[in-house]
Amino acid sequence: MFRIIVLLCIASLGGPFLTFAGFKEKQKMQRLESTGITVPGMIDGGKSKKGRRSSSYQFDVSFETEASKVHQLTFDVTKEFFQSKVSGDQIVDPKVEVLYNPADPNEAIIVKGSTDSTMMFPGGIAVTLVGIIGMGFYLRSKSQPS
């Protein structure tokens, strides 16, 4: 029973952080969709990290902004996108399309390649609600006489 209470507390407190992160990602995507500019980019390098339960994939990409400044960013990408660009340890297709915010070139994604973190918003709300409702049921059952 103690483990369940701890998990409900973690959900109640951690859920809002997930919600906030998802909200910020959602805002970023809306800005990119409304004001973003798509330019060609080149993959300079990449890496994959494989753990027991999950893997992550990243590319270092250079692109030129409208102001003719070369910008380099590291992007988290999907497994499928990573595998389509890499064979063994070699990058076989270095060309990508980058959608960036001209007001802030650090705010960018790889078109059809970057991971989608917007699901943290509804996921965070769900985790928060489960934690709060679960704690409510627990506290209610504790306050009722046996």
C-alpha positions in Angstrom: 0.0 0.0 0.0 2.9 2.3 0.8 4.3 2.0 -2.8 0.9 3.0 -4.2 0.8 6.1 -2.1 4.3 7.0 -3.1 3.5 6.5 -6.8 0.3 8.6 -6.4 2.3 11.4 -4.8 5.0 11.3 -7.5 2.2 11.4 -10.2 0.5 14.3 -8.4 3.8 16.3 -8.3 5.5 15.1 -11.5 2.4 15.4 -13.7 2.4 19.2 -13.7 6.1 19.2 -14.9 5.2 17.0 -17.8 2.3 19.2 -18.6 4.4 22.3 -18.6 7.1 20.8 -20.8 4.5 19.5 -23.2 2.8 23.0 -23.2 6.2 24.7 -24.0 6.8 22.2 -26.9 3.3 22.7 -28.2 3.9 26.5 -28.2 7.2 26.0 -30.1 5.5 23.9 -32.7 2.8 26.5 -33.2 5.4 29.2 -33.6 7.3 27.1 -36.1 4.1 26.4 -38.1 3.1 30.0 -38.3 6.5 31.8 -38.7 9.0 29.1 -39.4 11.2 29.0 -42.5 12.3 25.7 -44.1 15.9 25.6 -45.3 18.3 22.8 -46.4 20.6 21.4 -43.7 23.6 19.0 -43.5 24.2 16.3 -41.0 27.6 16.8 -39.4 27.5 13.9 -37.0 25.2 11.7 -35.0 25.0 9.2 -32.2 22.7 6.6 -30.8 22.4 5.6 -27.2 20.9 2.2 -26.4 19.8 1.4 -22.9 18.0 -1.6 -21.5 14.5 -0.2 -22.0 14.9 2.7 -24.4 17.1 4.2 -27.1 17.8 7.7 -28.2 19.0 9.1 -31.5 20.6 12.4 -32.2 22.0 14.3 -35.2 24.2 17.4 -35.3 22.9 19.5 -38.2 24.3 22.7 -39.8 22.0 25.0 -41.7 22.2 28.5 -43.0 19.6 31.1 -41.8 18.1 33.8 -44.0 20.6 36.2 -42.5 23.3 34.0 -44.1 24.7 32.8 -40.7 25.6 29.1 -40.4 23.9 27.6 -37.3 24.5 24.2 -35.8 22.1 22.4 -33.5 21.7 18.9 -32.0 18.3 17.3 -32.7 16.7 14.3 -31.2 15.3 12.2 -34.0 13.2 9.1 -34.5 14.7 5.7 -34.8 13.3 5.3 -38.3 14.7 8.7 -39.5 18.1 7.9 -37.9 18.2 4.5 -39.7 17.3 6.0 -43.0 20.3 8.3 -42.8 22.9 6.0 -41.4 24.4 2.7 -42.4 26.7 1.1 -39.9 28.8 3.9 -38.6 28.5 6.0 -41.8 26.1 8.8 -42.7 24.8 7.8 -46.1 22.4 10.6 -46.7 23.5 13.9 -45.0 20.8 16.1 -46.5 17.8 17.2 -44.3 15.3 20.0 -44.2 15.3 22.2 -41.1 12.3 24.3 -40.1 13.5 27.1 -37.8 12.2 30.3 -36.2 13.8 33.3 -37.8 13.5 35.3 -34.6 15.3 32.5 -32.7 17.3 30.0 -34.9 17.9 27.8 -31.8 14.2 27.0 -32.0 14.2 24.4 -34.9 13.2 20.9 -35.9 14.2 18.5 -38.6 11.2 18.2 -41.0 9.8 14.6 -40.7 12.6 13.6 -38.5 12.6 15.3 -35.0 10.9 13.5 -32.1 7.5 14.8 -31.1 7.3 15.8 -27.5 3.9 17.5 -27.7 2.2 14.4 -26.2 3.7 15.3 -22.8 1.0 17.9 -22.5 -2.1 15.6 -22.4 0.0 12.8 -20.8 1.0 15.2 -18.0 -2.6 16.2 -17.4 -3.6 12.5 -17.3 -0.8 11.6 -14.8 -1.7 14.6 -12.6 -5.4 13.6 -12.6 -4.6 10.0 -11.8 -2.4 11.1 -8.9 -4.9 13.6 -7.5 -7.9 11.4 -7.8 -6.1 8.4 -6.4 -4.9 10.4 -3.4 -8.4 11.6 -2.9 -9.8 8.1 -2.8 -7.0 7.0 -0.5 -7.5 9.9 1.9 -11.3 9.4 1.8 -11.0 5.7 2.7 -8.7 6.6 5.6 -11.1 9.1 7.0 -14.1 6.9 7.1 -14.6 4.9 10.3 -14.3 1.1 9.9 
